[in-house]
Amino acid sequence: MKVHQERGWPNNAEEAIAIQQQLRKQVITTDDFGTVKYVAGVDAAYIEGDSITRAAVVVLSFPDLQVKDSAIATRPTSFPYVPGFLSFREVPAVLDALAKLSIAPDLILCDGQGIAHPHRFGLACHLGVLTEIPTIGAAKTLLIGKHAELPLERGSWQPLIDNGETIGAVLRTQKGVKPMYVSGGHRVSLPSAIDYVLRCAAKYRLPETTRMADRLSR
């Protein structure tokens, strides 16, 4: 698939914040997508002492979640690990991996945050804006926000609140397991994000998209 690779990635947090503030104006938080036939998961790992980023993308048919395409890409890690700036560390390699696909996904689930982010512009937002593919943030850990106690049943969820704003949801994908932290990335509403994450997490805590991409990246 065709992917536009950005030029001039930032070198420091100040430059990264400026980019986030500029691009977050383009984020669409309502549903803006058609029939989903293919869902993708993206993830990244680091090798050679964090000096190399290895990104993986796996495309699955939906709703039966069968692997149809995959790709791996590596490139030098160009941004340090700083909480809140994960996208600048991972997205360049993810874009390289997406460019290798023969099947373009209709929806991407990211192992990271969407708008549940201090600047309302997490990895899923960044990737979505750059590719114009609808994206969802499905993170394993909490970055910001507070929520009420979550019931143990599969499918239960609570709003994730930051400064009085609902920025995402805490979602129990399997009974009794740790929850996922779900938020819209780009062109996907929060209710739809919850729905697709739950439907993609048919057997395990992680959505099958993320689980397969994580295995491939490592």
C-alpha positions as CSV (number, residue, x, y, z in Angstrom):
1,M,0.0,0.0,0.0
2,K,1.1,3.6,-0.6
3,V,2.3,5.4,2.5
4,H,3.6,8.9,2.8
5,Q,6.7,9.0,5.0
6,E,7.2,12.3,6.8
7,R,10.4,14.2,6.5
8,G,12.1,16.1,9.3
9,W,11.1,14.1,12.3
10,P,11.8,16.0,15.6
11,N,15.0,15.8,17.5
12,N,13.7,16.8,20.9
13,A,10.6,17.2,23.1
14,E,10.0,20.8,22.2
15,E,9.8,20.1,18.5
16,A,7.6,17.1,19.1
17,I,5.1,19.1,21.2
18,A,4.9,21.6,18.4
19,I,4.1,18.9,15.9
20,Q,1.5,17.3,18.2
21,Q,-0.2,20.7,18.7
22,Q,-0.3,21.2,15.0
23,L,-1.5,17.8,13.9
24,R,-4.1,17.2,16.6
25,K,-6.3,19.8,14.9
26,Q,-6.8,17.2,12.1
27,V,-8.0,14.4,14.4
28,I,-11.6,13.4,13.8
29,T,-13.2,11.9,16.9
30,T,-16.4,10.7,15.2
31,D,-17.0,7.6,13.0
32,D,-15.7,8.3,9.5
33,F,-15.3,4.8,7.9
34,G,-17.2,2.2,5.9
35,T,-17.4,-1.5,6.0
36,V,-14.5,-3.1,7.8
37,K,-13.2,-6.2,6.0
38,Y,-9.6,-6.0,7.2
39,V,-8.3,-5.0,10.6
40,A,-4.6,-4.5,11.3
41,G,-2.5,-4.5,14.4
42,V,0.8,-2.6,14.7
43,D,3.6,-2.9,17.3
44,A,7.2,-2.2,17.7
45,A,10.2,-3.8,19.5
46,Y,13.8,-2.6,19.9
47,I,17.0,-4.5,19.2
48,E,20.7,-3.9,19.5
49,G,20.4,-1.9,22.7
50,D,17.4,0.1,21.5
51,S,19.4,1.5,18.6
52,I,17.1,-0.2,16.0
53,T,13.3,-0.1,15.9
54,R,11.6,-3.1,14.5
55,A,8.0,-2.5,13.6
56,A,5.4,-5.2,12.7
57,V,2.0,-5.0,11.1
58,V,-0.4,-7.9,10.7
59,V,-3.6,-7.7,8.7
60,L,-6.5,-9.9,9.7
61,S,-9.9,-10.5,8.0
62,F,-12.8,-9.2,10.0
63,P,-14.8,-10.5,11.8
64,D,-13.2,-14.0,11.6
65,L,-9.7,-12.7,12.5
66,Q,-7.7,-14.8,10.1
67,V,-4.2,-13.6,9.2
68,K,-4.1,-12.3,5.6
69,D,-1.0,-10.2,5.3
70,S,2.0,-9.1,7.4
71,A,5.2,-7.1,7.2
72,I,8.2,-6.1,9.2
73,A,10.4,-3.0,8.8
74,T,13.5,-1.9,10.7
75,R,15.2,1.5,10.9
76,P,17.5,3.3,13.3
77,T,15.7,4.5,16.4
78,S,15.7,8.3,16.0
79,F,13.9,9.5,19.1
80,P,14.6,8.8,22.8
81,Y,12.2,7.1,25.1
82,V,10.1,9.9,26.6
83,P,6.6,9.2,28.0
84,G,4.0,10.9,25.8
85,F,6.2,10.9,22.7
86,L,6.1,7.2,21.8
87,S,4.8,7.9,18.3
88,F,7.9,9.8,17.3
89,R,9.9,6.7,18.3
90,E,7.7,4.1,16.6
91,V,5.7,5.6,13.8
92,P,8.6,6.0,11.3
93,A,9.2,2.3,11.3
94,V,5.5,1.4,11.4
95,L,5.0,3.5,8.2
96,D,7.8,1.6,6.5
97,A,6.0,-1.7,7.5
98,L,2.6,-0.5,6.2
99,A,4.2,0.4,2.9
100,K,5.1,-3.3,2.4
101,L,1.6,-4.5,2.7
102,S,-0.3,-5.9,-0.3
103,I,-3.7,-5.6,1.6
104,A,-4.6,-2.1,2.9
105,P,-6.4,-2.4,6.3
106,D,-9.7,-0.6,6.8
107,L,-9.0,-0.1,10.5
108,I,-5.8,-0.2,12.6
109,L,-5.6,-1.1,16.3
110,C,-2.4,0.4,17.9
111,D,-0.6,-0.9,20.9
112,G,-0.6,2.6,22.4
113,Q,-2.8,5.6,23.2
114,G,-5.2,7.6,21.1
115,I,-6.6,10.8,22.5
116,A,-6.1,9.4,26.0
117,H,-2.9,11.4,26.1
118,P,-1.7,14.5,27.8
119,H,-1.7,16.4,24.5
120,R,-4.7,14.4,23.1
121,F,-2.4,13.1,20.4
122,G,-1.1,9.7,21.1
123,L,0.4,7.1,18.7
124,A,-2.9,6.0,17.3
125,C,-3.9,9.7,16.5
126,H,-0.5,10.3,14.9
127,L,-0.6,7.2,12.7
128,G,-4.2,7.9,11.7
129,V,-3.6,11.5,10.7
130,L,-0.5,10.6,8.6
131,T,-2.1,7.6,6.8
132,E,-5.8,8.7,6.9
133,I,-6.7,5.2,8.0
134,P,-9.1,4.9,10.9
135,T,-7.2,4.1,14.0
136,I,-7.9,3.0,17.6
137,G,-5.7,3.2,20.7
138,A,-5.7,0.0,22.6
139,A,-3.0,0.3,25.3
140,K,-2.1,-2.2,28.0
141,T,-1.2,0.5,30.6
142,L,-2.8,3.7,31.9
143,L,-1.1,6.9,30.8
144,I,-3.4,9.6,32.2
145,G,-6.9,9.8,33.6
146,K,-9.0,8.3,36.4
147,H,-11.9,5.9,36.3
148,A,-14.5,4.2,38.6
149,E,-14.0,0.6,39.7
150,L,-14.5,-1.8,36.9
151,P,-16.6,-5.0,37.2
152,L,-14.9,-8.3,36.5
153,E,-17.2,-9.4,33.6
154,R,-16.0,-9.4,30.0
155,G,-17.3,-6.3,28.2
156,S,-17.6,-4.1,31.2
157,W,-16.1,-0.7,30.9
158,Q,-15.9,2.7,32.6
159,P,-15.2,6.1,31.2
160,L,-11.6,7.3,31.5
161,I,-11.7,11.0,32.7
162,D,-9.1,13.7,32.7
163,N,-9.9,17.2,33.9
164,G,-13.6,16.5,33.5
165,E,-13.2,15.3,29.9
166,T,-13.9,11.7,28.8
167,I,-10.8,10.8,26.9
168,G,-11.3,7.0,26.6
169,A,-12.5,3.9,28.3
170,V,-11.2,1.2,30.6
171,L,-12.4,-2.0,29.1
172,R,-12.4,-5.6,30.4
173,T,-11.8,-7.8,27.4
174,Q,-11.9,-11.1,29.3
175,K,-13.4,-12.0,32.6
176,G,-11.1,-11.3,35.6
177,V,-8.1,-10.1,33.5
178,K,-6.4,-6.7,33.6
179,P,-8.3,-4.1,31.5
180,M,-7.3,-2.4,28.3
181,Y,-7.2,1.4,27.9
182,V,-9.1,2.2,24.8
183,S,-9.5,5.6,23.0
184,G,-10.3,6.8,19.6
185,G,-7.3,7.6,17.4
186,H,-8.5,9.1,14.2
187,R,-11.9,8.8,12.4
188,V,-13.3,6.4,15.1
189,S,-15.6,7.3,18.0
190,L,-15.2,6.0,21.5
191,P,-18.2,3.7,21.3
192,S,-16.9,2.2,18.1
193,A,-13.4,1.9,19.5
194,I,-14.8,-0.1,22.4
195,D,-16.8,-2.3,20.1
196,Y,-14.0,-3.2,17.8
197,V,-11.5,-3.8,20.5
198,L,-13.9,-6.2,22.2
199,R,-14.7,-8.0,19.0
200,C,-11.0,-8.4,18.2
201,A,-10.3,-9.7,21.7
202,A,-12.3,-12.9,21.3
203,K,-10.1,-15.2,23.3
204,Y,-7.4,-13.2,25.1
205,R,-6.9,-10.0,27.0
206,L,-5.2,-8.4,24.0
207,P,-7.0,-7.9,20.7
208,E,-5.9,-10.6,18.2
209,T,-4.5,-7.8,16.0
210,T,-2.1,-6.5,18.7
211,R,-1.3,-10.0,19.9
212,M,-0.2,-11.1,16.5
213,A,1.8,-7.9,15.7
214,D,3.6,-8.2,19.1
215,R,4.6,-11.8,18.3
216,L,5.9,-10.8,14.9
217,S,7.8,-7.7,16.1
218,R,9.7,-9.9,18.6
